[in-house]
């Protein structure tokens, strides 16, 4: 991660090429992570979802769950395909929503995580992620015309060329602790969505402007668990899209346990369709 005057967050995820996307689909998740956070919702428009953590001992090992599932809020309008490690064009249907600035949707896709941030001058001793302290002059730029678009910067240390930003110290309890979701990063596409985090919620069902939020007591263990040496990734998408993605990635894991009911419903639908087709064939 490249810092801009010590506190700005310059992105580390360069848009993957088509070849790298194909490789990712063939060999599993990109980046060879051994820590994984999965957030799923029932549909594109759902606000409430579930977060689950997984870990594996090696990049060729099987995923095992860590801790209990956590109820989370995503965007107040649900989710839309974002810009992460795998181009959304390789995963989305033509009817799926695509994230744009100000749409009130959380980005769906596969994303790197970090750094962490908070109001404290220093992170707690057991945290491993790089940490950015939030002061009164720290802002996240959401003006897509700015060269600092989708970066956290210290206004007192950089030439301010933006007309719109999120003053992070004024977010109340929401940003007491958080971690950056690397969505729409280098290169940041104008109006592709900015300032997306895991952070503390204001209560279940309220939704966010596009982040993923949860209770403080659930977020803190996640922040202590995240380890940059294990290349943690966030996979966030509706359940049906996640089921498709898992099949393409060929994940050897237990990471689909929370979707068993969805899979049963899919199986029932397939059997019903097959039965109908068989009846039509007999009648004809």
C-alpha positions in Angstrom: 0.0 0.0 0.0 1.3 3.4 -1.0 0.7 6.2 1.5 0.0 9.8 0.4 1.4 12.1 3.1 1.2 9.3 5.7 -2.5 8.8 5.8 -4.1 8.7 2.4 -5.0 5.2 1.2 -3.7 4.6 -2.3 -5.2 1.5 -3.8 -3.2 -1.7 -4.3 -5.6 -3.7 -6.4 -4.8 -3.1 -10.1 -7.7 -4.1 -12.4 -7.1 -7.7 -13.4 -6.7 -8.6 -17.0 -9.0 -11.0 -18.8 -6.3 -13.7 -18.6 -6.0 -13.3 -14.9 -9.8 -13.5 -14.5 -9.9 -16.7 -16.5 -7.1 -18.1 -14.3 -9.0 -17.1 -11.2 -12.1 -19.0 -12.4 -10.1 -22.1 -13.2 -7.9 -22.2 -10.1 -10.2 -20.8 -7.4 -10.2 -17.4 -5.7 -7.6 -14.9 -6.8 -4.7 -14.0 -4.7 -4.4 -17.4 -2.9 -6.1 -16.3 0.3 -6.1 -18.4 3.5 -8.6 -16.1 5.2 -12.0 -15.4 3.8 -15.1 -13.4 4.7 -18.3 -14.3 2.9 -21.3 -11.9 3.0 -24.6 -13.1 1.4 -28.1 -11.8 1.1 -31.3 -13.4 -0.1 -31.6 -11.1 -3.1 -30.1 -8.0 -4.9 -32.5 -5.8 -3.0 -32.2 -7.3 0.4 -30.7 -5.1 3.2 -30.1 -7.7 5.9 -27.5 -10.5 5.3 -25.2 -12.9 6.9 -21.4 -12.8 7.4 -19.3 -15.9 7.8 -15.6 -16.3 8.3 -13.4 -19.1 7.0 -9.7 -20.1 7.2 -7.5 -22.8 5.7 -4.1 -23.9 6.6 -2.7 -23.7 3.1 -3.7 -22.4 -0.3 -4.5 -25.9 -1.4 -6.4 -26.8 1.8 -10.1 -26.9 2.5 -11.9 -24.0 4.1 -13.2 -24.4 7.7 -15.6 -22.0 9.4 -14.3 -19.6 12.1 -16.7 -18.4 14.8 -20.4 -17.9 14.4 -22.4 -16.3 11.6 -23.1 -12.6 12.1 -26.1 -10.6 11.0 -25.1 -7.6 8.9 -26.7 -4.7 7.0 -25.6 -3.9 3.5 -26.7 -0.9 1.4 -30.1 0.5 2.0 -31.0 -0.5 -1.6 -29.2 -3.9 -1.4 -26.2 -4.8 -3.6 -24.9 -4.2 -7.1 -21.9 -5.6 -8.9 -18.8 -3.6 -8.0 -15.2 -3.4 -9.2 -13.0 -5.9 -7.4 -10.4 -8.6 -8.2 -12.6 -10.3 -10.8 -14.3 -8.1 -13.5 -18.0 -8.0 -12.9 -18.5 -8.7 -16.6 -17.3 -12.2 -16.1 -19.9 -12.9 -13.4 -23.0 -10.8 -13.9 -26.2 -11.3 -15.9 -27.3 -8.5 -18.2 -30.2 -7.8 -15.8 -28.1 -7.5 -12.7 -27.6 -4.0 -11.1 -24.1 -2.4 -11.5 -22.8 -0.1 -8.7 -22.6 3.6 -9.3 -21.8 6.5 -6.9 -24.6 7.3 -4.6 -26.9 4.4 -5.5 -27.2 3.2 -1.9 -26.0 -0.3 -2.8 -23.1 -2.3 -1.4 -20.6 -3.7 -4.1 -20.9 -7.3 -4.9 -17.8 -9.2 -6.0 -14.4 -10.3 -4.6 -12.3 -7.7 -2.8 -9.1 -7.3 -0.8 -9.4 -5.8 2.7 -7.4 -3.1 4.5 -6.3 -1.0 6.0 -8.2 -0.8 9.3 -9.1 2.5 10.8 -10.6 4.0 13.9 -10.8 7.0 16.3 -8.1 5.6 18.6 -4.6 6.9 18.1 -3.4 3.3 17.8 -5.0 0.0 17.1 -5.5 -2.5 19.9 -2.3 -4.6 20.5 -3.6 -7.8 18.9 -4.5 -6.3 15.5 -2.3 -7.2 12.6 -3.7 -5.0 9.8 -2.2 -1.7 9.0 -4.1 1.0 10.9 -5.1 4.6 10.0 -6.1 6.8 12.9 -9.1 9.0 12.1 -8.6 12.6 13.1 -10.7 15.8 12.4 -8.9 16.4 9.1 -9.2 12.9 7.7 -11.7 12.6 4.9 -12.8 10.0 2.3 -13.1 11.7 -1.1 -16.3 10.8 -3.0 -16.0 13.5 -5.7 -15.2 11.5 -8.8 -13.6 14.6 -10.5 -10.9 14.6 -7.8 -7.5 13.0 -8.3 -8.0 11.7 -4.7 -11.4 10.0 -5.6 -12.0 6.9 -3.4 -9.1 7.6 -1.1 -8.8 8.5 2.6 -6.7 11.6 2.9 -5.7 14.1 5.5 -7.0 17.5 4.3 -4.2 19.3 6.1 -1.5 17.5 4.2 -2.8 17.4 0.6 -4.1 20.0 -1.9 -7.8 19.7 -1.7 -9.3 19.5 -5.2 -12.6 18.0 -4.2 -16.1 19.4 -3.7 -17.5 16.4 -1.8 -16.1 14.1 0.8 -17.0 12.1 3.9 -15.6 13.7 7.0 -14.9 10.4 8.8 -14.5 11.8 12.3 -18.1 13.1 12.2 -19.6 9.6 11.5 -20.3 8.9 15.2 -20.0 5.4 16.4 -20.1 4.0 12.8 -16.4 4.6 12.3 -15.1 4.0 15.8 -13.6 0.9 14.1 -13.6 -0.2 10.5 -11.7 -1.7 7.6 -11.5 -0.6 4.0 -13.1 -2.8 1.3 -10.9 -2.3 -1.8 -13.8 -1.6 -4.2 -13.2 0.5 -7.4 -9.5 1.0 -6.7 -6.5 1.7 -8.9 -7.6 2.7 -11.3 -10.7 4.3 -9.7 -13.4 4.6 -12.3 -15.3 7.9 -12.0 -18.7 7.3 -10.4 -17.8 3.7 -9.9 -18.4 3.9 -6.1 -16.2 5.1 -3.3 -15.6 5.0 0.5 -16.8 1.4 1.1 -16.0 -0.1 4.5 -16.9 -2.8 7.0 -18.0 -0.7 10.0 -20.3 -0.5 13.1 -24.0 -0.3 12.4 -26.7 1.9 13.8 -29.1 -1.0 14.1 -30.4 -4.0 12.1 -32.4 -3.2 9.0 -31.5 0.5 8.7 -29.1 -0.2 5.8 -26.0 1.8 4.8 -25.0 4.2 2.0 -23.1 1.2 0.5 -21.0 -0.3 3.2 -21.4 -3.5 5.2 -22.2 -2.9 8.9 -22.6 -4.9 12.1 -22.6 -4.6 15.9 -19.3 -3.4 17.4 -19.0 -6.5 19.5 -19.1 -8.6 16.2 -16.8 -6.4 14.3 -13.9 -6.2 16.8 -13.2 -10.0 16.7 -13.1 -9.8 12.9 -10.5 -7.0 13.0 -8.4 -8.9 15.5 -8.6 -12.0 13.3 -7.6 -10.4 10.0 -4.0 -11.0 9.1 -2.5 -9.4 6.0 0.0 -12.3 5.8 -3.0 -14.6 5.1 -4.2 -12.4 2.2 -7.8 -12.0 3.4 -10.5 -11.5 0.9 -14.1 -10.5 1.1 -16.7 -12.3 -1.1 -20.0 -10.4 -1.1 -23.0 -11.2 -3.3 -26.6 -12.5 -3.2 -26.9 -16.2 -2.4 -27.8 -17.3 -5.9 -24.8 -15.5 -7.4 -22.5 -16.9 -4.7 -23.7 -20.4 -5.4 -22.8 -20.0 -9.1 -19.4 -18.4 -8.2 -18.5 -21.3 -5.9 -19.2 -23.8 -8.6 -17.0 -21.9 -11.1 -14.2 -21.5 -8.5 -14.4 -25.2 -7.6 -14.0 -24.4 -3.9 -13.2 -27.5 -1.8 -14.8 -26.2 1.4 -17.6 -26.0 3.9 -18.3 -22.4 2.9 -21.6 -23.3 1.4 -23.2 -24.6 4.6 -25.2 -21.5 5.1 -26.7 -21.8 1.7 -28.0 -25.4 2.0 -31.6 -24.2 2.1 -31.1 -22.2 -1.1 -29.5 -25.2 -2.8 -32.5 -27.3 -1.8 -34.9 -24.8 -3.3 -32.9 -24.8 -6.5 -33.0 -28.6 -6.6 -36.7 -28.6 -6.1 -37.2 -26.1 -8.9 -35.0 -28.2 -11.2 -37.0 -31.4 -10.4 -40.3 -29.6 -11.0 -39.1 -28.3 -14.3 -37.9 -31.8 -15.3 -41.2 -33.3 -14.3 -43.1 -30.7 -16.4 -40.9 -31.3 -19.4 -41.4 -35.1 -19.1 -45.2 -34.7 -18.9 -45.2 -32.5 -22.0 -43.1 -35.1 -23.8 -45.6 -37.8 -22.9 -48.6 -35.7 -24.1 -47.0 -34.9 -27.4 
